[in-house]
Amino acid sequence: MIFLNASNFVEASNKAFYVIMGIGFLFLIGLTFTMLYFVFRYNKKKHPQAVQVVEKPIVEITWIVIPFIIVILMFYYGYIAFKPMREAPKDAFVITTIGKMWEWNFIYPNGKESKKLIVPLNKPIKLKLISKDVVHSLYIPAFRIKEDMVKGEEDFMWFIPTQLGRFDIFCAEYCGVRHSYMTSEVDVITNEKFEKWLSIVDKKTGKEQLKGLKIINDNACTGCHSLDGSIIVGPSFKGLYGTEKIVITNGKEHKVKVDDEYIKNSIINPESDIVKDFQPAMGSYKDVLTDDDIKQIIEYLKTPDDK
């Protein structure tokens, strides 16, 4: 992956990396041999009587000037690699990128959504970065780009894919218990294939048409609550409505029925009733979801799973 020329930023980033790594190795080797030389040259057996070192301004100036030049050199190569990354072309194709616990979602200008980043070859792509919850970091190693995503702040990154193929996407900022699962991929395809793929808008039917599911997905609820019955961080949404759960309230266990009131309270005050065998990991959505949003979620959870 190091040697792939997969984006327009690879060459400059690699050059900065090699320069800084080369300087590091040079100092490692140079200082190691210098240390060994002084150990043998000025050991106690050869110089039993300590002698005061005479000040030499030229030596002090040299050891100030040389490191300063080296630091400026490393800064220069780093800056010329970084500066173009913050200057996206005006004609770049914009894709909204949503980071949420613990998945990526890519939304295209025509409304099409994808869990993978599908992009055309040799076209400038601008990713509008949005976090739905905690701090994430979109990292595409083969493209040499990485940018943090902070909730409440909008940022961007851009690139030109220069090689066909599939490339890994990672979250480079620890964002919770399933951080390591927050992966995806960039699929770089020809412009003709991309136009064809983009023109095909998915048509979903049945339960997935409900607005409640979109609200659940948009607010990263499925990062902790699965839709298929599997256990992630919290109870699964599958078949949840109408069941009885043992919850812990103020340190005491009791049974509750999962109804409208319980679901609304769990969204607004998630730590008031903790389902037994689960840890309190959810924050309040009181200022995030409206009453209508909560109503739509409840209606979705009420629908039978076989529809």
Residue pairs with C-beta under 8 A, 6 or more apart in sequence:
1 141
1 142
2 14
4 10
4 142
4 163
4 167
5 11
5 162
5 163
6 142
6 143
6 161
6 162
6 163
6 165
6 167
6 188
7 140
7 142
7 143
7 144
7 145
7 159
7 160
7 161
7 162
7 163
8 84
8 159
8 160
8 162
9 81
9 84
9 85
9 143
9 144
9 145
9 159
10 142
10 143
10 144
10 162
12 80
12 81
12 84
13 81
13 144
14 144
15 77
15 81
16 74
16 77
16 78
16 80
16 81
19 73
19 74
19 77
20 74
20 77
20 78
23 70
23 73
23 74
81 144
85 145
85 157
85 158
88 124
88 126
88 156
88 158
89 124
89 126
89 158
91 124
92 124
92 125
92 126
92 158
93 109
93 119
93 120
93 123
93 124
93 125
93 126
94 109
94 126
94 127
94 128
95 106
95 107
95 108
95 109
95 117
95 119
95 125
95 126
95 127
95 128
96 106
96 107
96 108
96 127
96 128
96 130
97 104
97 105
97 106
97 107
97 117
97 127
97 128
97 129
97 130
97 138
97 149
98 104
98 105
98 106
98 107
98 130
98 131
98 132
98 218
99 129
99 130
99 131
99 132
99 136
99 138
99 149
99 171
99 182
100 131
100 132
100 133
100 136
100 219
100 220
100 223
101 132
101 133
101 134
101 175
101 176
101 178
101 182
101 220
101 223
101 224
102 171
102 175
102 176
102 178
102 179
102 181
102 182
102 223
103 115
103 182
103 184
103 220
103 222
103 223
104 115
104 117
104 138
104 169
104 182
104 184
105 113
105 114
105 115
105 217
106 113
106 114
106 115
106 116
106 117
106 118
107 113
108 114
108 198
110 198
110 201
111 201
112 198
112 201
112 202
113 202
115 184
116 184
116 185
116 186
116 187
117 127
117 169
117 184
117 185
117 186
117 187
118 186
118 187
118 189
118 194
118 197
118 198
119 125
119 161
119 186
119 187
119 188
119 189
119 194
120 161
120 188
120 189
120 190
120 191
120 193
120 194
120 195
121 161
121 162
121 163
121 164
121 188
121 189
121 190
121 191
122 160
122 161
122 162
122 191
123 160
123 161
123 191
124 158
124 159
124 160
125 158
125 159
125 160
125 161
126 156
126 157
126 158
127 138
127 156
127 157
127 158
128 154
128 156
129 138
129 147
129 149
129 154
129 155
129 156
129 157
130 149
130 154
131 149
131 150
131 151
131 153
132 151
132 218
132 219
132 220
133 151
133 175
133 220
134 151
134 175
134 176
135 148
135 149
135 150
135 151
135 173
135 175
136 148
136 149
136 171
136 173
136 175
136 182
137 146
137 147
137 148
137 149
137 171
137 172
137 173
138 145
138 146
138 147
138 149
138 157
138 169
138 171
138 172
139 145
139 146
139 169
139 170
139 171
139 172
140 146
140 159
140 167
140 168
140 169
140 170
140 186
141 167
141 168
141 170
142 167
142 168
142 186
143 159
143 161
143 167
143 186
145 157
145 159
146 157
146 172
147 155
147 156
147 157
148 155
148 173
149 155
161 186
161 188
163 188
164 188
164 189
164 190
165 188
166 185
166 186
166 187
166 188
167 185
167 186
167 188
168 183
168 185
168 186
169 183
169 184
169 185
169 186
170 182
170 183
171 179
171 182
171 183
175 182
176 223
176 281
177 233
177 281
178 223
178 232
178 233
189 197
206 307
207 213
207 300
207 303
207 305
207 307
210 296
210 299
210 300
210 303
211 296
211 300
212 296
212 297
212 298
212 299
212 300
212 301
213 300
215 289
215 293
215 296
215 297
216 222
216 237
216 297
216 300
219 285
219 288
219 289
221 237
222 237
223 232
223 233
224 232
224 233
224 234
224 281
224 282
225 232
225 233
225 234
225 235
225 236
225 237
226 232
226 236
226 237
226 238
227 236
227 237
227 238
228 236
228 238
229 236
229 238
229 239
230 236
233 278
233 279
233 281
234 275
234 278
234 281
234 282
235 245
235 275
235 278
237 301
238 305
239 305
240 258
240 301
241 258
241 259
241 263
241 298
241 301
241 302
242 257
242 258
242 259
243 257
243 258
244 255
244 256
244 257
244 258
245 255
245 256
245 258
245 275
245 276
246 253
246 254
246 255
246 275
246 276
247 253
247 254
247 255
247 256
247 273
247 274
247 275
247 276
248 273
248 274
248 275
248 276
249 272
249 273
249 274
253 276
256 262
256 273
260 298
262 273
263 294
263 297
263 298
263 301
264 294
264 298
265 272
265 273
266 272
266 273
267 284
267 285
267 286
267 289
267 294
267 297
268 284
268 285
268 286
268 294
269 284
269 286
270 280
270 282
270 283
270 284
270 285
271 280
271 282
274 280
289 297
